[in-house]
Amino acid sequence: MTQKKESIVREALRKMAGKNAKLNPGKLQSRIMRTTGLDTVSIKIGMQALLDKKEIEAVEWDSMNCMPLGQMSLNLKPLPVEPHVHSWQQAVSISSLAPKAKKALSHKRVAGKMKGASDGFMVELIRSIEVLIQGQDDIPEGSPLFEASARFLCGSSKMLDDFGPTLLKTIGLDVERFSRSPRYVIVAGPPSPEAVVLIENPHSFERAIQSDASCAYVCTYGFGLTMSHDGYGTLLLENITTHLPHLKTLVRRGNPPKIRTLLEHQKLFFWGDLDLSGMRIYDSLHLQYPHIRLSALYGPMLKSLKEGGSHPYIPAAGKGKPGQPVQHKKLGELKDSVAQRVANLCAQRAVDQEIVLEGFKELSMHQLSEAMIEEFFNE
């Protein structure tokens, strides 16, 4: 019975300490009680057992309750290694992989993902990794990572991607040799557009191309991400910055120039949701494309914000990231003063771009200016 209480108290202390090796004594007994449901007598028995084994130490103790009177040091017995973790680490240790690769693959984050696999499969997988590393020079450059994974790693297309680029580099795989999942942008417009608008959300992209044929519009659909409202802008940013060299362009309407040509257009604008996330996306785009500006299509959204057609940052509105307004305070000044002004205006409430249903032909041609903010927000 004492051993059970000892074990329960040990795990409670481990949970409370996290990665720390010390615990403060403040209300420790009450905290253990809330965590375990044990009464004070049971907690005392468990603490005394740990003290006797020198798993916990402190300079002074309340002997009546067996509680530390100062900071308590922890030297808790380590958790038992799960069988699948032990089997995986054993398979790694007997392989011919380099010491650095063995250390990386033995990490519990990797080993933990082998739960449910047989010992034989683990040995086979390690051998497959060895074959892949040794024969990677024979794989044509630009080969899809998912294909290489399926071909070499026991028919699993996702395993290499799940390992992640850092681990793959550490074990000796040249990740630059492989292409990732295909990336796409959708474009629409004439051969010589009067302006180019990068649009965060696909619904607004569809509305824009139905209303105007003089400008070019660029958007990212949900390839590689879930089809969530929050992910489109981030994917657009990644595609036209990090992944531009390998980007595939799909023409939705018209005969627009190539994406690189569109991004060099002197009238390059960004239009997304009127929220802090949208301003962060724009700020990152501005670093890569200094000539980009916020689109005048933000104007009607500012007017809606002023008139009460806005929502707070809550999960029900698809903007439930805790502390988003707080993060804005850490953002610092944006590179673009107009964007900074807009970020200040939408710090507490937001407006999604789908609220704009008309005016595309005129507004797509212009950038959002301080004067327009005054016109739309203060009229």
C-alpha positions as CSV (number, residue, x, y, z in Angstrom):
1,M,0.0,0.0,0.0
2,T,2.9,2.4,0.9
3,Q,4.5,1.6,-2.5
4,K,1.3,2.6,-4.3
5,K,1.1,5.9,-2.5
6,E,4.8,6.5,-3.0
7,S,4.3,6.0,-6.8
8,I,1.3,8.3,-6.9
9,V,3.1,11.1,-5.1
10,R,6.2,10.6,-7.2
11,E,4.3,11.1,-10.4
12,A,2.5,14.1,-9.0
13,L,5.8,15.8,-8.1
14,R,7.2,14.9,-11.6
15,K,4.1,16.4,-13.2
16,M,4.3,19.6,-11.1
17,A,8.1,20.0,-11.7
18,G,8.0,19.5,-15.4
19,K,11.6,19.9,-16.7
20,N,12.7,21.5,-13.4
21,A,14.7,19.7,-10.7
22,K,13.3,21.8,-7.9
23,L,9.9,22.6,-6.4
24,N,8.9,25.5,-4.2
25,P,7.2,24.6,-1.0
26,G,4.2,27.0,-1.3
27,K,1.0,25.1,-0.7
28,L,2.7,21.9,-1.9
29,Q,0.5,19.6,0.2
30,S,-2.7,21.2,-1.3
31,R,-1.3,21.0,-4.8
32,I,-0.5,17.3,-4.4
33,M,-3.9,16.7,-2.9
34,R,-5.6,18.4,-6.0
35,T,-3.4,16.5,-8.4
36,T,-3.8,13.0,-6.8
37,G,-7.0,13.1,-4.8
38,L,-5.0,11.6,-1.8
39,D,-5.7,12.7,1.8
40,T,-3.0,14.3,3.9
41,V,-2.1,11.0,5.7
42,S,-1.5,9.2,2.4
43,I,0.5,12.1,1.0
44,K,2.7,12.1,4.2
45,I,3.3,8.3,3.7
46,G,4.3,8.8,0.1
47,M,6.5,11.8,0.8
48,Q,8.2,10.0,3.7
49,A,9.0,7.0,1.4
50,L,10.5,9.3,-1.2
51,L,12.5,11.1,1.4
52,D,13.9,7.8,2.8
53,K,15.0,6.9,-0.7
54,K,16.6,10.3,-1.2
55,E,14.4,11.0,-4.2
56,I,13.5,14.3,-2.5
57,E,15.7,16.6,-0.4
58,A,15.4,19.9,1.4
59,V,17.3,21.7,4.1
60,E,14.4,21.9,6.6
61,W,11.3,19.8,6.9
62,D,7.9,20.0,8.6
63,S,8.2,16.6,10.3
64,M,4.5,16.5,11.3
65,N,3.3,16.6,7.6
66,C,6.6,15.6,5.9
67,M,6.6,18.8,3.8
68,P,9.7,20.9,2.9
69,L,10.1,24.3,4.6
70,G,12.3,25.5,1.7
71,Q,13.0,24.7,-1.9
72,M,12.9,21.0,-2.5
73,S,15.3,19.2,-4.8
74,L,14.1,16.3,-6.9
75,N,16.0,13.2,-7.8
76,L,13.0,11.0,-8.8
77,K,13.3,7.5,-10.1
78,P,13.1,7.7,-13.9
79,L,10.0,6.4,-15.6
80,P,10.3,2.9,-16.9
81,V,11.2,2.6,-20.5
82,E,8.3,1.4,-22.6
83,P,8.9,-1.9,-24.4
84,H,8.6,-0.4,-27.9
85,V,11.0,2.4,-27.0
86,H,13.6,-0.1,-25.8
87,S,13.1,-2.3,-28.9
88,W,13.6,0.6,-31.2
89,Q,16.7,1.9,-29.4
90,Q,18.1,-1.6,-29.4
91,A,17.6,-1.9,-33.2
92,V,19.3,1.5,-33.7
93,S,22.2,0.6,-31.5
94,I,23.1,-2.6,-33.5
95,S,22.9,-0.8,-36.9
96,S,25.8,0.4,-39.0
97,L,24.6,4.0,-38.9
98,A,27.0,6.8,-37.8
99,P,27.1,7.6,-34.1
100,K,25.4,11.0,-34.7
101,A,22.6,9.3,-36.6
102,K,22.2,6.6,-33.9
103,K,21.8,9.3,-31.3
104,A,19.2,11.2,-33.3
105,L,17.1,8.2,-34.1
106,S,17.3,6.9,-30.5
107,H,15.6,10.0,-29.2
108,K,12.4,9.2,-27.4
109,R,10.4,11.5,-29.8
110,V,11.3,9.1,-32.6
111,A,11.2,5.9,-30.6
112,G,7.8,6.8,-29.2
113,K,6.3,6.8,-32.7
114,M,7.2,3.1,-33.1
115,K,4.4,2.0,-30.7
116,G,2.6,-1.0,-32.2
117,A,5.5,-2.0,-34.4
118,S,7.0,-5.5,-34.1
119,D,10.7,-5.9,-33.2
120,G,11.2,-7.4,-36.7
121,F,9.7,-4.4,-38.4
122,M,11.9,-2.0,-36.5
123,V,15.0,-3.9,-37.6
124,E,13.7,-3.9,-41.2
125,L,13.0,-0.2,-41.0
126,I,16.5,0.6,-39.7
127,R,18.0,-1.4,-42.5
128,S,15.9,0.4,-45.1
129,I,17.1,3.8,-43.7
130,E,20.7,2.5,-44.1
131,V,20.1,1.5,-47.7
132,L,18.5,4.9,-48.5
133,I,21.4,6.9,-47.0
134,Q,24.0,4.8,-48.8
135,G,22.2,4.9,-52.1
136,Q,20.8,8.4,-52.1
137,D,23.3,9.6,-54.8
138,D,21.6,7.3,-57.3
139,I,18.2,8.9,-56.7
140,P,17.5,11.6,-59.4
141,E,17.6,15.1,-58.0
142,G,14.1,16.6,-57.6
143,S,12.5,13.2,-56.8
144,P,9.5,13.6,-54.6
145,L,10.2,12.9,-51.0
146,F,7.0,10.9,-50.6
147,E,8.0,8.6,-53.5
148,A,11.4,8.0,-52.0
149,S,9.8,7.3,-48.6
150,A,7.4,4.8,-50.1
151,R,10.1,3.1,-52.2
152,F,12.7,2.7,-49.4
153,L,10.8,2.8,-46.1
154,C,8.6,-0.3,-46.1
155,G,6.0,1.2,-48.5
156,S,5.3,4.2,-46.2
157,S,5.1,7.5,-48.2
158,K,4.8,9.7,-45.1
159,M,7.6,8.4,-42.9
160,L,10.4,10.6,-44.2
161,D,8.2,13.7,-44.0
162,D,7.2,12.8,-40.5
163,F,10.9,12.6,-39.4
164,G,11.3,16.2,-40.5
165,P,14.2,17.9,-42.3
166,T,16.3,18.4,-39.2
167,L,16.4,14.7,-38.3
168,L,16.9,13.7,-41.9
169,K,19.9,16.0,-42.2
170,T,21.3,14.7,-38.9
171,I,21.2,11.1,-40.0
172,G,23.0,11.9,-43.3
173,L,20.2,12.4,-45.8
174,D,20.6,15.2,-48.4
175,V,17.1,16.7,-48.1
176,E,17.8,19.3,-50.8
177,R,17.9,16.4,-53.2
178,F,14.2,15.8,-52.8
179,S,11.1,17.9,-53.7
180,R,8.3,18.3,-51.2
181,S,4.6,18.1,-51.8
182,P,3.6,20.1,-54.9
183,R,2.8,23.8,-54.2
184,Y,0.2,25.6,-56.3
185,V,-1.1,29.2,-56.8
186,I,-4.2,30.0,-58.8
187,V,-4.0,33.1,-61.1
188,A,-6.4,35.0,-63.3
189,G,-6.1,38.0,-65.4
190,P,-5.2,39.5,-68.8
191,P,-1.7,39.3,-70.5
192,S,-0.9,42.9,-69.5
193,P,-2.7,43.5,-66.2
194,E,-3.1,47.0,-64.9
195,A,-2.4,45.9,-61.3
196,V,-1.8,42.6,-59.4
197,V,-3.6,41.7,-56.2
198,L,-2.5,38.9,-53.9
199,I,-5.7,37.6,-52.2
200,E,-5.7,35.7,-48.9
201,N,-8.9,33.8,-49.2
202,P,-10.2,31.8,-52.2
203,H,-13.8,32.9,-51.9
204,S,-12.8,36.5,-52.3
205,F,-10.5,35.5,-55.2
206,E,-13.5,34.0,-57.0
207,R,-15.6,37.1,-56.3
208,A,-12.9,39.4,-57.7
209,I,-12.3,37.5,-60.9
210,Q,-16.0,37.5,-61.6
211,S,-16.1,41.3,-61.2
212,D,-13.0,42.6,-62.9
213,A,-10.9,41.5,-65.9
214,S,-8.4,44.4,-66.0
215,C,-6.3,43.3,-63.1
216,A,-4.5,40.0,-62.3
217,Y,-5.4,38.1,-59.1
218,V,-3.3,35.5,-57.3
219,C,-4.5,33.1,-54.6
220,T,-3.5,29.9,-52.9
221,Y,-6.0,27.1,-52.4
222,G,-5.6,24.6,-49.6
223,F,-3.0,22.3,-51.1
224,G,-0.7,21.0,-48.3
225,L,-2.8,22.5,-45.6
226,T,-6.3,21.8,-44.2
227,M,-9.0,23.8,-46.0
228,S,-9.3,26.2,-43.1
229,H,-9.9,29.9,-43.3
230,D,-6.9,30.6,-41.1
231,G,-4.4,28.7,-43.3
232,Y,-4.8,30.3,-46.7
233,G,-2.8,33.5,-46.0
234,T,0.1,31.6,-44.4
235,L,0.2,29.2,-47.4
236,L,0.2,32.1,-49.8
237,L,3.1,33.7,-48.0
238,E,5.1,30.4,-47.9
239,N,4.4,29.7,-51.6
240,I,5.5,33.1,-53.0
241,T,8.6,33.4,-50.7
242,T,10.2,30.2,-49.6
243,H,8.7,27.9,-52.3
244,L,8.6,30.2,-55.3
245,P,11.3,28.3,-57.3
246,H,9.2,25.1,-57.2
247,L,5.8,26.7,-57.4
248,K,3.2,25.4,-59.9
249,T,0.8,27.9,-61.4
250,L,-2.8,27.0,-62.3
251,V,-4.6,29.5,-64.5
252,R,-8.2,30.0,-63.4
253,R,-9.2,32.5,-66.1
254,G,-7.6,34.6,-68.8
255,N,-4.0,34.5,-69.9
256,P,-1.9,36.2,-67.2
257,P,1.9,36.4,-67.2
258,K,4.0,34.0,-65.2
259,I,4.0,34.3,-61.4
260,R,7.5,35.8,-61.2
261,T,6.4,38.5,-63.7
262,L,3.3,39.3,-61.7
263,L,5.3,39.6,-58.5
264,E,7.5,42.2,-60.2
265,H,4.5,44.4,-61.3
266,Q,4.9,48.0,-60.0
267,K,1.3,47.9,-58.8
268,L,1.5,44.9,-56.5
269,F,-1.1,44.8,-53.7
270,F,-2.0,42.5,-50.9
271,W,-5.6,42.1,-49.7
272,G,-6.6,39.8,-46.9
273,D,-8.7,39.8,-43.7
274,L,-8.7,43.0,-41.7
275,D,-7.0,41.3,-38.7
276,L,-3.6,41.0,-37.0
277,S,-2.8,37.8,-38.8
278,G,-3.4,39.6,-42.2
279,M,-1.1,42.4,-41.1
280,R,1.6,39.9,-40.1
281,I,1.3,38.2,-43.5
282,Y,1.6,41.5,-45.3
283,D,4.6,42.6,-43.2
284,S,6.4,39.3,-44.2
285,L,5.5,39.8,-47.8
286,H,6.8,43.4,-47.6
287,L,10.3,42.1,-46.5
288,Q,10.5,40.0,-49.7
289,Y,8.8,42.4,-52.0
290,P,9.4,46.0,-50.8
291,H,7.2,47.5,-53.5
292,I,4.1,45.7,-52.4
293,R,1.3,47.8,-50.7
294,L,-2.0,47.2,-49.0
295,S,-4.9,47.2,-51.4
296,A,-7.6,49.8,-51.4
297,L,-10.0,46.9,-51.1
298,Y,-9.3,47.2,-47.3
299,G,-11.3,50.5,-47.5
300,P,-14.8,49.1,-47.3
301,M,-13.7,46.7,-44.5
302,L,-12.4,49.7,-42.4
303,K,-15.8,51.3,-43.0
304,S,-17.5,48.1,-41.7
305,L,-15.2,48.1,-38.7
306,K,-16.2,51.7,-37.9
307,E,-19.9,50.9,-38.3
308,G,-19.8,47.9,-35.9
309,G,-19.7,45.2,-38.6
310,S,-16.8,43.4,-36.9
311,H,-16.1,40.6,-34.5
312,P,-13.7,40.0,-31.6
313,Y,-10.9,37.5,-31.7
314,I,-12.8,34.4,-30.6
315,P,-12.9,30.7,-31.7
316,A,-16.5,31.1,-33.0
317,A,-15.2,33.6,-35.5
318,G,-12.3,31.4,-36.6
319,K,-9.8,33.6,-34.8
320,G,-9.5,31.8,-31.5
321,K,-5.7,32.0,-31.1
322,P,-5.2,32.9,-27.4
323,G,-3.3,36.1,-26.8
324,Q,-3.5,37.3,-30.4
325,P,-3.9,41.0,-29.3
326,V,-1.1,40.5,-26.8
327,Q,1.2,39.1,-29.5
328,H,0.5,42.3,-31.5
329,K,2.1,44.3,-28.7
330,K,5.3,42.3,-29.2
331,L,5.2,42.8,-32.9
332,G,6.8,46.2,-32.9
333,E,6.5,48.7,-35.6
334,L,5.6,47.3,-39.0
335,K,7.7,48.3,-42.0
336,D,4.8,50.0,-43.6
337,S,3.3,52.9,-41.6
338,V,-0.1,52.4,-43.3
339,A,-0.1,48.8,-42.2
340,Q,0.9,49.8,-38.7
341,R,-2.1,52.2,-38.6
342,V,-4.4,49.4,-39.8
343,A,-3.0,47.0,-37.2
344,N,-3.7,49.5,-34.5
345,L,-7.3,49.8,-35.7
346,C,-7.9,46.1,-35.8
347,A,-6.1,45.2,-32.6
348,Q,-9.2,44.2,-30.8
349,R,-11.8,43.5,-33.5
350,A,-11.6,42.1,-37.0
351,V,-13.5,42.0,-40.4
352,D,-13.1,39.2,-42.9
353,Q,-12.5,40.1,-46.5
354,E,-15.6,38.2,-47.8
355,I,-17.6,41.2,-46.7
356,V,-16.5,43.0,-49.8
357,L,-18.9,42.2,-52.7
358,E,-18.4,45.1,-55.2
359,G,-16.0,47.8,-56.3
360,F,-13.3,45.5,-57.4
361,K,-12.6,47.2,-60.8
362,E,-11.9,50.6,-59.1
363,L,-10.4,49.5,-55.8
364,S,-8.0,46.9,-57.2
365,M,-6.1,49.6,-59.1
366,H,-5.1,51.5,-56.0
367,Q,-3.2,51.1,-52.7
368,L,-4.7,51.9,-49.3
369,S,-3.4,55.3,-48.2
370,E,-3.7,57.3,-45.1
371,A,-6.2,59.6,-46.8
372,M,-8.3,56.6,-47.7
373,I,-8.2,55.4,-44.1
374,E,-9.5,58.8,-43.0
375,E,-12.2,58.7,-45.8
376,F,-13.5,55.2,-45.0
377,F,-13.0,55.2,-41.3
378,N,-13.9,58.7,-40.3
379,E,-16.6,59.7,-42.9
